[in-house]
Amino acid sequence: MTTVAAPAVTAAPATGRRPSAARSRVTVNVVMVVMILYFLLPFWWLVVAATKDNDALFSTAALWFHSPGAFLTNLQELFTYNDGEYLRWMGNTAVYAGVSGVGATAVATLAGYAFAKYRFPGRNLLFSSLLGAIMVPATALAIPTYLLLSKVALTNTMWAVILPQLLNPFGVYLVRVYVQESLPDELLEAARMDGAGELRVLWSVALPTLKPALVTVLLFSMVGTWNNFFLPLVMLNNDKLYPLTVGLQSWYEGAMIQSGANALFTLVIAGSLVAILPLIVTFLLLQRYWRGGLTVGSLK
């Protein structure tokens, strides 16, 4: 008996899909490159401008270097101008950002954990009010905050900048969402059954799991305080308490009044470049904690 083999059926290549997918990838890559260049361009200009003296700043190419030696000169003048005023401002900024960041993270952790894992009267109303507070611009609260702190004689002090930064509504929201998604109730109940109290459960069980969220809130709070300009401008009138943002603005205004005769423009540029370096270093040191995984699905 002779068997006849069925003719092989060859699938028609999906020629239409592959070029379309390739074009989509190319488009996405081009858009990403354009966005990267867009965000890096101001930083590139800042680095380039820091290598110029006051005359070259306005007479040479805007996006190319002028003299590496001028960069060292600008740094020397930056740290020695007016008896090291810049270093004092940087120290003030570090205190503001550090204390406010740690305090805001602690408040957000306690509040977010409570909203996520406890049931109490008015819980939904309070959380809805908190979400509404996210929509209120910080500048709209500066004047009322100033009036409140002036009643207790805290204006023109470091506490006038630190205390308003301790409440971070977005941080509370972020911690609450993270607790709900990554911290099962069964894990907390197991710790309670082993005899752990509520503070022990929070410290030993919840906080290690919430490390990525806490680092995120800490970074957001520190960066927000480090870059804050309007609140210190309203609260402070003593230049020895200025943060970098207000201090550099005062230098810029001085350069504008003197029409650049005092060469403060180069100091403002060099100071702005140095001011962002601690933020970059902090981000690089803390980003590894974002790799912590969720505990969803870890229970057997």
N, C-alpha and C positions, 0 to 999 in steps of 0.2 A: 504494500500500500504506500503510495507516494503522498507525502504531505507537502503542501505548498505554503511557504512562509508568507505571513502577512506583510505587506509592504510597510516599511518603517515610516512612522509619522513624525515629521520634524516640526517642532514648535516654531512658529514665526517669531523672530526676535522682536522684543518690544523696543523698537528703535525710537518710538516717539517719547517714551518715558525717560530713557537715559539722558538724552540731550537736555530735556526739561529739568531733570534733577541736577545735572551738572551746571546748567545756567543759574539755577536757584542757589547752589552752593557758592558759585562765583559772585553772585549778587550780594549774598550775605557777607562773604569775606570782604568785598569791596566796601560795603557799608561799615563793617566793623573797623577796617583800617582807617576810613575817613573819620569815624568817631574817635578813634584813639589819637589820631593826629590833632583833631579839634581840641581834645582835652589836654594834650601834652604841649600844645603850642604856647599857652601862657607860661607854663613852667620853663619851657625852652627860652622864651624871651627873657624871663627873670634871670636865668643862669647867664645868658649872653650879656644882658645889661649890667650885671654885677662885675663884668670884666672891663668896664669903661669908666673913665673919669667924667667929671661934670661936663666938660666941653664935648668929648666924644659921644656922650649920651644923646646929644641932639644933632650931631653932624655926621655920624657914621651909619653903616647899614644896621637896620633895626634887629635883624635876625642872625647876625654873625658876630663872632668874637672880635675884640679889639686888642686888648693887652692883658695877658695873664698876670703881669706884675701889678696892674691896677686893681685886680681882684684882692690880692693880699693887702694892698694899701687901703682899700675900702674896708676890709675886715678889721685892720688895725685901728682905723679911725672910728669904726662902728663901736668897738669895745672900749675905746678910751674917750670918746666924745662926752663932754660935760661930766667928767669924773665917773665914767662907766655907767651912765644912766641907762643904757640899753640892757646891761646885765641885770640891773635892779628890776627893770620891767619884765625881763624874762623870768626872774625868780618869782615875781608877783604872779605872773601868768601860770607858772608851774604849780604854785600853791592853790590858786583859784581852780585850775583844771583838776588837780589831784584830789583835793578835798571834795569838790563838787561831784567829780566822777564817782568816787568811792561812796559818798553819801547818797547820791541819786541811785546808784546800783543797789545799795542796801534797802532803800525805801521801796524801789521798784520790785525787788525780790520778795520782800515781806508782803507788800500789797498784792502783787500778782499771784503769789502762792495762796494767799487768803481768798482772793476772788475765785480761784480755780478749784480749791479743795474744801472750802467751808461754806456752809449755808447759814445765813444770818439775815435778819430783817433789813430790808432796804438794799440788799445786795445788787439787784439788777438796776435799781435807780441810781445808786452810787456809781456803778460801772458805766451806765449810760452818760452820766454827767462827766465822767472821766473821758469818755470818747469825745464828748462835745468840747472838752478843754483842749484836745489835740488840734481842733480847728481854729482856735483863737491865736492870732499872731502874738509872738512874744513882745513885740514893740508896743502892742496895745495895752499890755499889762505893766509896762515900765513905769509910767507916771503913777497909777494907783499903788504900785509896790513902793515907789519912792515916798508917797504920802504916808503909807503904813509904817515904813521903817523910820521915817522922820519922827513919828510919835514916840518911838522908843529909843531915839538918839543913836541909831545905827547907821545913818547915812555917813558917807565919807569914811567908811571903815571897810575892812576886808569882808566882814560879814554881810555887808550890803550887796556884795557880788555873789557870795557863796550861798546864802540862804535861799534866794529865789531859784537857784539852779538845782536844789535838792529834789524838787518835784518834777519828774519826767513822765508825763502821761503816756507818751508812746512807749517808754520803757516798761511801764506797768502793763500795758496792753500786750507787748511782746512777751513778757515773762508769763502772763496768764495763758496766752495761746500755747506757748512752749510747754508749760506744765500740763495742760490738758492733753497735749498730743504725745508727750514723752514720758509721763510719770503715771503709771497705772495705779488705780486705787488699791488693787490687790497687793502691790508692793508696800504701800504705806500701812495697810492693815496687817501684813505679815510682821512688819517692824513693831507695830503696837502690840501684837500678840506676844512678841518676844520680850515685852516689858519696857520698850522705849517710850519715853515721853514725847510730847509734841515738839519740843525744841530739839531733842535728840533725833527725831525723825527728820526734821528739817535740815539739821546740820550734817547728819551722817548718810542720809538716804537721798534727800531731795537735791541738796546743793551740788554733790558730785555729778548728778545727772544733768543739772541745769547749767553746767559750766559754759557751754557754747553760747547760751542765751545771755548769761551774766557778762561774758566778755564783750558781746555785741552791745549791750546796754552801756557798759563801761566806756567802750570806745566812742559811741555816739555822744554820751554825756561829756566826756573829756574834750572831744573835738568841738562840740557845741559851745562849751565854756571857753576853750582856747580861742575860738574865732569870734566870740561875742564882742560886739562893739557898742551897741546902743545902751545896754544896761549899765556897763561901767561908765559910759559917758554921762549918763544921767545921775548916777549915784556918787561919783567921785569928783572932787575938785582939787585934790592934792596930787601933784604929779609924781610924788614918791610912791603912791599906791596904784598908779596906772598899770594896766596890762599892756601887752605889746600892741594890740590893736589901737588903743587910744593914744599910746605914746608915739607910735609911728605916724598917726594922723596929726598929732601936734607938730612933729618935725616937718611933715609935708606942708602944713599951713604956714610954718615959719619960712620954708623955702619959697612958697608962693608969695608971701609978703615981701621977701627980700629979692624976688625975681631970680632966684637961683644963685645969688652972689655968695651965699654961705656954703655952697656945695652940699646941701642937705639932701638933694635928690638921690645922689649915689648912696647915701647912708640909708635912706628909706628903702631903696631897692635891695641893698645888701641885707638890711634888717629883715625885710620880707622873706628873702631866701632862707636866711638862718632860722626864721620863725617857723617855717614849715618842716624843717628837718626833724625836730622831735616827734612830730605827728607821724612822719614816715617810719621812723625807727620804732615807735610804739606799735604801729600797725603790723610791722614785720615781726615783732616779738610776740604779739598776741594772736596772730592769725592762725597759728597752729592749733589753738584751742577750739577753733571752729570745726575741726575735723572730728570732734567727738560725736559718736553716733547716738541715735535715739534708742531708748530701751523698749520701744514698742515691739512686742513679739518675743521678748527675752524670757518671759515667764513660761514655765512648763506646766 
